[in-house]
Amino acid sequence: MSAPRLEIDLDKLQHNTRVLVGQLATHGISVTAVSKACLGSPDIANTFLKSGIQSIGDSRIENIETMRHAGIECSITLIRSPMLSQAERVVKNADISFNTEQDVISKLSSVAQQSGQTHGMVLMVELGDLREGIMPHDMESMVRKTLSFPNIKLKGIGTNLACRCGVAPDASNMSQLSRLAEDLESTFSQSFDIVSGGNSANLDWALSETDTRRINELRLGESLLLGHETLHRQPIPGLHTDTIVLFAEVIEIKTKPSQPWGRLAQNAYGETPVFTDQGNVSQAILAIGRQDIDPQGLTPPPDINIIDASSDHLIVQSTQNDLVVGTELAFQLNYSALTRAMTSPFISKESIGSG
Ligand SMILES: *Cc1c(COP(=O)(O)O)cnc(C)c1O
C-alpha cells in the first residue's frame, strides 16, 4: 500500500455507529450520520446504512452527488444553507436542506416547481453560537412564508451549537428549541417530522437528559468517526478512537544539532520559530506536510515527537533507534487534521474490514 494513506476501519465505524444509534434511541432520538469529513465516501456512507442509520447529512452538494452517483438512495440532507447558484443541484440530489434565507427558499421552490419535485426544508434557529440561524423572534414569520411556497415541504426546525463560539448545548437552550417547536406547531397546526437538536456536542446533554421533549434528531459526524464527544474531546466509553489512522513514510533520518545555524529570518510560513539547545538529536523527516494535514492535530506514536512541519515535510525527533528510511509511522488525527487529510489528493484512502 502506498504512503501517505488513511486507513479507515469500517468494522470499528460500524461499532461506533451502532452504539450511539442504540443509546440515543432510548432517548427518542434518531441519528443523521454526517459524511462531510469523509467527502461523502460511499464506503463510509454504506457502513452507516448497515449500522442502523436511515438518513445522511452533508454540508457540500459535491459530496451528496458523489453518494448519489454511487447509488446511495437514502434520505440525504444538505446541512449547510444552499447557495443560490447551486439550487438546481440541491433540489435534484438532496431530499432536504437546512435554510435560513427567504431568497434561497424562493429559488428552491421555483426549481422544484419546474422539475415537478417537492423539496424538504428544515429552518435553522440561532440559539447563541452565532453561526447559521434565524433569530427566534423571526421564526414565526419565516415559517409562515415557508408554508406559502409551492413544492416546499416544511419538515421541521433545527439548531447548531458549539461550532463557531463553543456554546454548549444544555437543558436551557435545548428546552428553548423544544418550546419553539411546540409553539410553531400549535400556531400553524403542523406536526414537525424533525426537531434537530445539534451535533456531536449534544451527546452529553442527550444521554444524560431523561426527557428530551420535542428534540428527535441529532446530526453526528466527529463522534462516530473519532469516538469522542466534542465539548471536551473526551473518549466516549465503549467507542473506538482509532477508527481512522494516518500512515506516513520516513524519507530521511539523521543525527543533527537541535539548533539551526546561520542568520535567522522568517520560515516558509512567515513564522520566526525559537529553538532550545538539546545537543544532537535523532531527526526524521516524513513525506507529508502542511498541505496535507494540520500538524498540530496529529498524535504521534510513543517515543516520537513532532517538531515542525513545512508544506511537504513533517519533522519528528525520535528516541526509537529502529527507525530507517522507508519506515511507516502511524498517527491519530483530530478533526482538523482528518478533514485536511481526507481532502488531500496526495493521501490515499483505504477502507479495511467489511463494515
Ligand atoms: C458538521 C455539522 C454537523 C456534524 O458535526 P459533528 O461535530 O461532526 O458531529 C452537524 N450539523 C451541522 C450543521 C454541521 O455543519
The ligand as an SDF file (V2000), in Angstrom:
LIG
                    3D

 15 15  0  0  0  0  0  0  0  0999 V2000
  -20.6320   19.3620   10.5800 C   0  0  0  0  0  0  0  0  0  0  0  0
  -22.0120   19.5410   11.0610 C   0  0  0  0  0  0  0  0  0  0  0  0
  -22.5910   18.5890   11.9210 C   0  0  0  0  0  0  0  0  0  0  0  0
  -21.8100   17.4190   12.4790 C   0  0  0  0  0  0  0  0  0  0  0  0
  -20.9510   17.8730   13.4750 O   0  0  0  0  0  0  0  0  0  0  0  0
  -20.0020   16.8680   14.3050 P   0  0  0  0  0  0  0  0  0  0  0  0
  -19.3870   17.7370   15.3240 O   0  0  0  0  0  0  0  0  0  0  0  0
  -19.0380   16.3160   13.3230 O   0  0  0  0  0  0  0  0  0  0  0  0
  -20.8920   15.8300   14.8740 O   0  0  0  0  0  0  0  0  0  0  0  0
  -23.9010   18.7790   12.2930 C   0  0  0  0  0  0  0  0  0  0  0  0
  -24.6160   19.8310   11.8580 N   0  0  0  0  0  0  0  0  0  0  0  0
  -24.1060   20.7510   11.0350 C   0  0  0  0  0  0  0  0  0  0  0  0
  -24.9650   21.8840   10.5990 C   0  0  0  0  0  0  0  0  0  0  0  0
  -22.7900   20.6480   10.6150 C   0  0  0  0  0  0  0  0  0  0  0  0
  -22.2800   21.5830    9.7960 O   0  0  0  0  0  0  0  0  0  0  0  0
  1  2  1  0
  2  3  1  0
  2 14  2  0
  3  4  1  0
  3 10  2  0
  4  5  1  0
  5  6  1  0
  6  7  2  0
  6  8  1  0
  6  9  1  0
 10 11  1  0
 11 12  2  0
 12 13  1  0
 12 14  1  0
 14 15  1  0
M  END
$$$$
